[in-house]
Amino acid sequence: MPTLQIHDLLPSKDVVADPRAVLAVLGERAIRASWEVAGVARYNEAVMIAGGEAADRLEASSGSRSRVSGALLSELVHQTTQVIWGEFAAYEEGEEAPWVTVRAIDSSWCEVETDDEEGLDHVRRTFTDVWVAA
């Protein structure tokens, strides 16, 4: 699956774009999906999110491997201060494989991995510092 890396700084903050910014770009399809929250296995990193009760709920969700609705995920990530490490995989009803995976990588960049060309185009048009991952 194609993967884009987003290196933009969020407006008015000194942090790179993270899943909070990407979820909005993915639109209604992301809200309708069910999401799994996990650590970033390829870097052997657990979920790490700053920001109180919402962050605690997201981190707890990663331990259970249960899915949360896109609406709840969006609500929770927007209540956090920052997603430092985390992998968020979206599943459509009845599907076994995610249609998109969004990763926060050490507050250094955010990745979007999907075969959805429309979603990739939205990412490219919304953010300015976007790389194709090797």
HELIX and SHEET records of a PDB file:
HELIX    1   1 PRO A   19  LEU A   26  1                                   8    
HELIX    2   2 GLU A   28  ARG A   32  1                                   5    
HELIX    3   3 ALA A   41  TYR A   43  5                                   3    
HELIX    4   4 GLY A   52  SER A   64  1                                  13    
HELIX    5   5 GLY A   70  HIS A   78  1                                   9    
HELIX    6   6 GLU A  117  THR A  126  1                                  10    
SHEET    1   A 6 MET A  48  ALA A  50  0                                        
SHEET    2   A 6 GLN A  82  TYR A  91 -1                                        
SHEET    3   A 6 VAL A 100  ILE A 105 -1                                        
SHEET    4   A 6 TRP A 109  THR A 114 -1                                        
SHEET    5   A 6 THR A   3  ILE A   6 -1                                        
SHEET    6   A 6 VAL A 130  VAL A 132 -1                                        
SHEET    1   B 4 MET A  48  ALA A  50  0                                        
SHEET    2   B 4 GLN A  82  TYR A  91 -1                                        
SHEET    3   B 4 SER A  34  ALA A  38 -1                                        
SHEET    4   B 4 ARG A  67  SER A  69 -1                                        
END                                                                             
